[in-house]
Amino acid sequence: MVGDRRRALVAKGMSDETPPPAAYAAGNDPLERVKAMIRFTPQAAALGMEVTRIEPARVWGRVPYRPDLVGDPETGVIAGGVLTTLLDTICGMAAVAAMESPTTVATIDLRIDYMRAAEPGRDVLAEAHCYKLGRSIAFVRAVAYEDSPDNPIAHVACAFMVNSSAGRKFGANVRKKT
Amino acid sequence: MSDTPQQRVAAALERIPYARFLNLRAELKGDELTLVMPYSEHLIGNPMLPALHGGVVGALMEVTALTQLAIASKSERFPKTIDIGIDYLRSGRPVDTFARARVVKIGRRVANVQAEAWQGEKSQPIATLHGHFMTPEVEGG
């Protein structure tokens, strides 16, 4: 059943009719447009996440170190969940940055490998690359690090549904199903 | 010093700042743990639908897996994550979300744990997670 539903969702993703949400399309500069995406994403704003640089199919971002985001109070290391959210977000943005005309994306799956703990007290940076954009699916990988991607904290590989909101109207998730 | 396992787990979660950021609450029946993530506006990742951010749904399942593993291995400390894989099955609606984890195997060095997150019906999970974690006793060894 889950499989059927996902196939149906993926099939919907093949329609190109839904225009990008107005908030995501603000301005013509890609960096400004992606920064607008973050402002209108409450969880990204709550983490203080920023996008620092954008190129076609590539996005660089950062989440500042904050004591209230710590996952291990003994060491002061930032929680894994914060990295999951940062990486998921900038990977989604890299998929959007790979498109000629932006649409919405939804994560199908992601896998994170932790190479080491993040250094306490330091901001976590990340860079994402959408290495394949298909009509329905985008494949993206990213690393999180403090100084250089050569010394990564974590690596992620994920798949996104392209144009995930196709056929779903504004507020679809709060309406009663008929 | 708390006496019941429920109090110990609740107290351990309370000490994690990020668990407070997500406002997580533990419910323990016997040795089975359910974590509750009450809906809050700051958890939204897609304001159009609106839908919960995939990252926080993943984080909820990861914290559940870590806590359930700490209970199963009778450890006061939370294990370290080696890797996690998350499958997203449905978009998370703006309502309370629950998660439960099952420790599949505790090896000498590595433990394998699966977790699931759901909202209205447990039979319709919104996401699943499988992860490998360092078995608490041998951390740093």
Contacts between the chains, C-beta under 8 A, distances in Angstrom:
chain1	res1	chain2	res2	distance
A	2	B	89	5.5
A	5	B	89	7.9
A	5	B	90	7.6
A	6	B	89	7.1
A	21	B	48	5.2
A	23	B	47	7.6
A	40	B	47	5.6
A	41	B	44	7.3
A	41	B	45	5.8
A	41	B	46	7.5
A	41	B	47	6.8
A	41	B	53	7.2
A	42	B	41	5.7
A	42	B	42	5.1
A	42	B	43	7.3
A	42	B	44	4.3
A	42	B	45	7.7
A	42	B	47	6.6
A	43	B	42	6.2
A	43	B	43	5.8
A	43	B	44	6.0
A	43	B	45	5.1
A	43	B	52	8.0
A	43	B	53	3.8
A	43	B	55	6.7
A	43	B	56	6.0
A	44	B	45	7.5
A	44	B	53	7.5
A	45	B	42	7.8
A	46	B	21	8.0
A	46	B	42	4.1
A	67	B	17	6.2
A	68	B	17	4.8
A	68	B	18	7.4
A	68	B	20	7.2
A	68	B	21	5.4
A	69	B	17	6.6
A	69	B	18	5.4
A	69	B	21	6.2
A	70	B	16	7.4
A	70	B	17	4.5
A	70	B	18	6.1
A	71	B	16	6.1
A	71	B	17	7.8
A	71	B	18	4.9
A	71	B	78	7.9
A	72	B	16	7.5
A	72	B	78	6.7
A	73	B	15	5.1
A	73	B	16	6.4
A	73	B	17	6.7
A	74	B	77	8.0
A	78	B	18	7.8
A	79	B	16	7.3
A	79	B	17	7.9
A	79	B	18	3.5
A	79	B	59	6.9
A	79	B	63	8.0
A	80	B	59	7.2
A	80	B	62	5.6
A	80	B	81	5.2
A	80	B	84	7.7
A	81	B	18	6.0
A	81	B	22	7.3
A	81	B	55	6.7
A	81	B	56	6.9
A	81	B	58	6.7
A	81	B	59	2.5
A	81	B	60	7.7
A	81	B	62	5.9
A	81	B	63	6.7
A	82	B	18	6.6
A	82	B	55	8.0
A	82	B	59	7.5
A	84	B	55	4.7
A	84	B	58	4.4
A	84	B	59	5.6
A	84	B	62	7.0
A	84	B	84	7.7
A	84	B	86	7.6
A	85	B	53	6.0
A	85	B	54	7.9
A	85	B	55	2.6
A	85	B	56	6.2
A	85	B	58	7.6
A	85	B	59	6.6
A	86	B	55	7.3
A	87	B	55	7.8
A	88	B	53	7.4
A	88	B	54	5.0
A	88	B	55	4.5
A	88	B	58	7.1
A	89	B	45	7.6
A	89	B	53	7.6
A	89	B	55	6.6
A	104	B	46	7.3
A	104	B	48	7.2
A	106	B	46	7.7
A	106	B	54	7.9
A	106	B	88	7.1
A	106	B	91	6.7
A	107	B	54	4.5
A	107	B	86	7.9
A	107	B	88	5.0
A	108	B	87	7.4
A	108	B	88	6.0
A	109	B	85	6.8
A	109	B	86	6.2
A	109	B	87	4.7
A	109	B	88	6.5
A	110	B	54	7.6
A	110	B	58	7.4
A	110	B	85	7.5
A	110	B	86	5.4
A	111	B	83	6.7
A	111	B	84	7.1
A	111	B	85	4.3
A	111	B	86	7.5
A	112	B	83	6.3
A	112	B	84	5.3
A	112	B	85	7.9
A	113	B	82	7.4
A	113	B	83	4.6
A	114	B	80	7.5
A	114	B	81	5.1
A	114	B	82	6.1
A	114	B	83	6.5
A	117	B	80	7.3
A	165	B	46	8.0
A	165	B	48	6.3
A	165	B	49	7.1
A	168	B	49	6.6
A	170	B	48	5.7
A	170	B	49	7.9
A	171	B	48	7.9
A	171	B	49	7.2
A	171	B	50	7.4
A	172	B	49	5.4
A	173	B	49	4.1
A	173	B	50	5.9
A	173	B	51	5.5
A	173	B	91	6.1
A	173	B	93	4.6
A	173	B	94	6.5
A	174	B	50	6.9
A	174	B	93	7.1
A	174	B	94	6.2
